[in-house]
């Protein structure tokens, strides 16, 4: 961070730092039978901008859903000032991912609101607790470029991979989650397939083995062209080590992860800032972000109402009803993530630097403070891929 930002009454009282794309082998999404289904992932994601106009809309649930309850009445996509889009709704073979394929392209440069009604039920007959709503903004062009794999974890031909870590691939663009599954993403030891769970979020496809991998063994991961519109199969091999890695599991930010700054009580700004990403505040009025100017942000300012005025230029602001709901849901998800982090009882570092981590280098681990946390210059997060 090159500039100083002060987030009033910040929610940050706990901070979990893990390496980029860290992947401990655990699964915290397995519900009890008959539990209330929840939304895990949406595509496009909540608050996404410049979404290609030929995209489809998808949602991943926490458990298998009843296909008879998911249709164009319970799954709607509506552009600002437009009628509900016509399209086809379907579930994948696992009944976990629902997709809406529009009959025509989206209108360029407008906000689309997606609503899942609580008429949807799980295969056990349990309905969503309430309607689930999110929104995204379209770009001006269609996507005609096939996605590519930017990096894999582990890298091809690498060795010493921890036995309890996940295998993942980071893509150049968002995928259709319904195409990332056990058919299109496989892990094998020789000709023997490894059992595991497949997930996809934020351009990363992850294979979570059901059991630890065997020590000192060669494994091969394959992504086929069934993944969205991948142009060619991607295959890489690696060799495991003999050790099991330890460390904290990741905190699931849910839709709060779509924001770089998020607050209940406003965001003040020491000029001039350079902010990349979305910011938002709720339930306080959007005027609580007025001294963050559109000229300082590459992203969108989301408010709980339409009261943002900034410097007079408000092209970066989104304050319609769908935007109000979007940021309100993100704040709720922020609270859930905070409760998760704050509830962890074995921090690696406590009250480090008395809360002023400006200019410091932090290694992977769980950090806790009972004070405000100040960052007014660069902070380095130092850690390897494991």
N, C-alpha and C positions, 0 to 999 in steps of 0.2 A: 504494500500500500504506500503510495507516494504522497498522500495528502491526509489530513486529519479529519476524521468524522466523529461526531459525538452522538451516540444513539441514546436519547433520554430514556431513563428507567429501563435500561437494556435488560433483555431476558437472559443475557449471558451470565450464568453463575457456574456453569460447568462447560468444559470444552473437551471433546474427544478428538484426539489427533491420531490418524492412522495414515499409512502410506497410500499414495494414489493407487486406486484399483485393488486395495488390499482385499483379500477374500478368505476369511476364516470359514471353514466348512461347518456351517450351522444353518438351521432353518427355523425361523421364528414365525412362519406364516401358516403352520399347520393347525387348523381350527378343530375344535371338538365337533363331533357330529351334531348337526342341528343348530350350530352357532350362526349368528347373524353374518351374512356375507358382506364383505367390504371391498372397496376398490383399491387395488394395489398400484396399478400403473395405467396411465392414459396415453394415447398417442393420437394427435399431438399432445404434448404435455400442457398442463395448466400454465397459462401466461406465455406460451410460445408465440413468437412473432415471425413474420416472413415465411409462413407455412406455404409450401408449394400448392398451387390451385388444383392440382390433380391428385391430392392426397386422399387417403381414406382415414376413417376415424376408428380407433380400437380402444378397448378397455380390458384389463386383466383383473379378474376377481380372486378373492382369497380361497374360494372353493368352487366346486363344480356347480353350474347353474342349470335350471330347468329351461330347456330350449323353447318350450311352449309359451314361456312368459317374456321372451325377449324378441321384440318385433319393432316395427316402425312407429308404434304407439308408445312403447316404453323406452325407446332409444331414439331421441330426436336431435337433429342438428339444424339450427336456425341462424341465419345471417341477420345482422342488424337491419331492421326495416324490411325484412323478407319473410316469406312464408317458410314453413318447414321444408327442408330438402326432401326430394324423392330419392329413394335408394333401396338397397337390399341389406338386411341385417342377418347375420349368421353367427353360429358358434363354431369354434374349432373342434377337433376330435376329442380333446380333453374336457370340453365344456367349461373351460376356464377363461377363454378369450373370446369376447364378442366383437365383431367388426361391422362397421357401417360403410358400405361402398356406394357413394353417390352416383346417380344416373348422369350427372354432368359435373363439370368443374365448379369449384367455388368461385364466387365473385372476388375479384382482386381487392386487396387493401381494406377489408372490413373485418369486424369482430364477429366470430361465430360462437354461439353458445350451445353446448351439448348438455342434454338432460337425460339422466337415467332415472326413471320413476321407481317408486317402491312397489310397483306392480311386479317387478322382477323378483323371482324367488330362487333359492338354491335348489339343487336336486332333492334336498331333504324337505323342501316346502317352506323354508324360512325366508321372509322378505327382507330386502334392504331396510335399514332402520329409518331412512328418510330419502327423499330425492337427492341424487348426487349431481352436482352442476359444476362444469368447468368451462373455460373459454380460451380461445386462441385467435390470433390475428393473421389473416392471409397475406401473402406477398403479392407479387405482380406477375410471376411466371410459373410455368409448370416445371416439374422436376424431370429432366431427360437424361441425367447422368447416373450411371449405375454406382451403388455404394462400393467402397473399397475398405479393406481391413488396414487400419493404420498401424496398430500394434497388437501383439498377442501376449498373453500372460500364461505360462512362461514363454520366453522367446524360443523360436525354433532352434533346435540343436543345443539348447541349454542343458545344464546338469545341476544336480543338487537341489531339485525342486522339493519343497516341504511336502510331506505325505498328506497333510490335512488341509491343503490349500485348494481353492477353486481354479478352474481353467477358464480363461475369458478372452474375448476379442473386442477391441475398440474400433467402431466403424466411423467412416467419414461423414455419414449422415444418418438421420433417423430412419429406422426400419419399420415395417409392418410387424408388430409383435406376434401376430398369428403365424408368421412364417418362421419364427425362431422356436423350434421344437425338437423333440427327440429324434425326428427323422432328418432334419437339416443340420443338426449340431450333434456330433457323436464323438466319443472318446473310446479308444480301443487299446488293449494290450495284446499285440499281435492281431489275431483274428477275433479275439474275445471282446465283446462290447462291455463297457463299464456302466453299471447302473448309476443313475443320478438324476437330479432335477435341473431343468433348463429354465432360465429366467432372462429377461431383457429389460433394461431401463437405461435412459440417458445415453443411448448409442452404444451400450456395452451389453454383449451377450455373454452369459455366464453358465458354465457347467459345474454343478455342485455334486461331487461324487457322494453316493449313499454311504460309503465307507472310506476309510483312509486308503490311499494308494499303496501299492506294494513298494518296498524299499529297493533301491538300485535297479529299477526296471524302466524300460523304454515304453513310452506311451505315444499314441498318435491321435491328434485332434483333427477333425474334419468339419468344415462348413461347406455345405453344398449350394448350388445355384437356386435351390428352393427358398433360400433366405432372401426375402423381398425380391429385388431385381439384381442380385449379385451376378456379375458378368461371368465369373469362373469359380470353380471349387477352390477353397483355400485349405491347405493341408500343412500341418507342422508337427514335428516330433520333439520329445524332450525326455530327459532321464531323471528319475527321482533320486533323492538322497536317502539318508537313513534317519532323518530327524523329523519330529513333529513340532511345528512352530507354535508359539504361544503369543498371546496378546489380546487386547480388547476387541470385541465384536463391534461392527459399525453401528452408529446411531442412524436409524431410518428417518430422514428428514421429510419424506413424503413430498407434498406440494410446496412446502417451505423451501425445498432445495432449488426451486425456480427463482428464488430471490437472493440477491447479494446483501441486501439490508432489509430488515423486516422488524416492525415495532408496533406495539399497542398504543404508544403515546406520542409518536411523532419522531421526526429525524431533523436535527439541526446540523448546520453545515458551516465549516470554516473555509471561506473561499480561498482559492479556486480549487475545485475538486475534479478528478477524472474518474468517473464511476462507470464500470462496464458490467452491465446486467440490470435486472429489474429491481426496483425498490418499492416499498409500500408500507402503509400504516393503517391500522384498524383496531378498535372502533373509533379512535379520535378522528375529528374532521380532517379532510385533506389539506386544509390551510396550515396544519402542523408540519407540512413539508415545503412551505412556500419559499424558503431560502435555499432550496436545492433547485437549480435552474436547468432547463432543458439543454442548454449549451454545455453542461457539465456531465451529462449522462448519455451513454450509448446503451439504450434500453428503454424501459417504460416505467413511469411512476404510477402506481395503482393506489387509488384512494377509496375511502368508505363512503364518499359522496362526491359531488362535482365541484367542490369549492376551491380547488387548487388554482392559484393565480401566478405563482412563480415570478419571473421577471416581466411577465406580460405575454411571453411566448409559451403556449401550452400544448404544442404539438406532441410532446412526449408523454402527455398525461392521459390516463384512462380512468374515467369516473362514472361510466354508465352503470346501470343496475347489475349487469353481468360481471363487470369489473369489481363492483362492491362485494359481490358474493365470492369472487375469486380470491381477493385479498383476505376476506374474512375467514375463508376456509384455510388459507395458508397460515394465518395466525393461529388457528386451532391446531394445525399440524405442527407448528413451531412449539406450542405448549406441550404437545404429546412427546416430541423429540426431546424437549428440555427435561420433562419428567423422567424419561428414560435415562438420559445422561446424568441427571442429578441423583437418581436413585442408585447409581452404581457405587458400591461400598468400598472398593479397594483402589483408590487413586494411586497412580505412580508418583504424582507431584502435587503438593498441597501448598497454596499461598505463594507460589513461585514468584520471585521478584516483587512481592507485595502487590501483585496485580498489574504492574507496569511492565509489559513484555515488549515494549518498543525496542527495536534493534537486536532482539535476542534470537537465538537459534533453538528451536524446540524439536526434540526427538519424538518418535511415536510413543503414545501412551495416553493415559487418562489424567487430565489436569482438572483440579478443582480450586476455586477461590470463593471466599465468603465476602469478597469486596467487588467493586466495579473492576472491569478489566480495561486497561488503556492501551491502545495501539496508535501511536502518532508518527511512526516511521516504518521502514521495512521490517518484516518478521520473516525468518526463514524456517520452513518446515523441512526437517532433514530426515530422510528415511529411504530405505531401499524398496524394491518391488514386493518384498515379502513382509 
